[in-house]
Amino acid sequence: MNDTAHIIVDDVTLAYGDFVIQTDLNFSVKRGEIFIIMGGSGCGKSTLLKCLIGLKEPAKGVIRFDDIDYWGSEEDTQLGLKKKFGVLFQSSALWSSYTLAENIALPLRQYTDIPEDEIAEICSYKLALVGLAGFEDYYPSEISGGMKKRAGLARAMAMDPEILFFDEPSAGLDPISAKLLDDLILELRDSLGTTVVIVTHELSSIFNIGDNSVYLDPVTKTQLTVGNPVELRDHSPNFDVRNFLQRGTANRD
Amino acid sequence: MWVVFQEAGAEALPIVSLISFLIGMIFAFVGVMQLKNFGAGIYTADLVAVAMVREMAPIMTAIIMAGRTGASYAAQIGTMKVNEELDALTTLGIDPIDFLALPRVIALIIMMPLLTMYGSLLGILGGMVVGVSMLDVTVVQYIAQTERAVGLNALFGGLFKSLVYGSLVAVAGCLQGINCGNNAMAVGQATTKAVVMGIVMIVVSAAVLTVIYINLGI
């Protein structure tokens, strides 16, 4: 992990029309860091993620990737940035009419000139990385929820992205699978230097792998703090943050 | 892509056959009942052929496709929207309209004239069954009369209409799918809207095209 800011969120407001979700969001994600976006239910974590991955423009503010203002750029520049993202949606969002291999192949066919036989090899490799070797020809409806998540991750990694975004990756996973996913994320960061942004409220993952985090509050509709999750749990001056991280058992002092 | 074509074309053949054949028979029946009184029963062949080729085959085929394929497009794309599959495409920089809607529109534009021609033939066949059995004419006479009645104007005019209707049905289906809400009920509503919108657009464009044809002398 180096000290360069990979993503900068600068004075961002999130809203649906006149209905404001969050204001005054200011934080940065370093290159190679595992960054957690957390907060109570309905605080706008997923909305923030949508802004970061190019699905929803913020009502106000700037989102920068390596100093490039995403929402202020031309479509070509935005496309260039999008190609560096890999996204794992909460429901995995695999294309249901395609097999797992075809799901991974789609971005490769769309954006590269790699020949078909090599694409097939890459798909098999990515599926093997997430423990789904041999499932290339299965359809999403034929596999379990946990397997869909892993397949979704394999697809997110298809183009070897610089930034991986996860929306509640351990939702619906058993504890062992959640731990395996944590290990995989750590490995990706350690071996490839991938920057990882995770929306989650799975506390064990937050403490196991989070380097830095931001806490969004649904009541005040703004961020309460930024920092390393373990330090925040033990030393944050903000009661709500400590209470969240201590699973509701914090003392008010 | 071939799956899209198959869905838009080949799988619609049975229903198009049935409905076109029956409509041809109905027209022939109506024609025979009226024209026989004037000793002009043989012109039933003209009636059926011109009605089918110019208007009925294009419109009926299009309405069938609106209910069948337009609804299917809306449901497929709407369900993809609910499952965040469209978002997954967008984050990859792939425009859902280019990727999903365009192939479907092209498929219907190509398939509709083919299905319409097929429907016209079956309508004429249905008319022939009624005509030959209710009048004192042979199959050969009926076919010869049909050939005299249908000119190239009628043929290409009808096929152009089917092309327009096909694109409208596909656009209606894909548009409602892409604008679908986020739950199961929304998919149902999108499907309904796709069919209604498709049918309304077909009928409106039928009227407009008829006026244009009259003015152009087609």
HADDOCK unambig.tbl for C-alpha pairs under 7 A between the chains (distance, minus, plus):
assign (segid A and resid 53 and name CA) (segid B and resid 91 and name CA) 6.27 0.50 0.50
assign (segid A and resid 54 and name CA) (segid B and resid 91 and name CA) 6.43 0.50 0.50
assign (segid A and resid 55 and name CA) (segid B and resid 91 and name CA) 6.83 0.50 0.50
assign (segid A and resid 79 and name CA) (segid B and resid 93 and name CA) 5.57 0.50 0.50
assign (segid A and resid 82 and name CA) (segid B and resid 91 and name CA) 6.40 0.50 0.50
assign (segid A and resid 82 and name CA) (segid B and resid 92 and name CA) 6.11 0.50 0.50
assign (segid A and resid 82 and name CA) (segid B and resid 93 and name CA) 6.23 0.50 0.50
assign (segid A and resid 83 and name CA) (segid B and resid 92 and name CA) 6.35 0.50 0.50
assign (segid A and resid 93 and name CA) (segid B and resid 83 and name CA) 5.84 0.50 0.50
assign (segid A and resid 93 and name CA) (segid B and resid 84 and name CA) 5.31 0.50 0.50
assign (segid A and resid 93 and name CA) (segid B and resid 85 and name CA) 4.89 0.50 0.50
assign (segid A and resid 93 and name CA) (segid B and resid 88 and name CA) 6.38 0.50 0.50
assign (segid A and resid 94 and name CA) (segid B and resid 85 and name CA) 6.36 0.50 0.50
assign (segid A and resid 95 and name CA) (segid B and resid 85 and name CA) 5.77 0.50 0.50
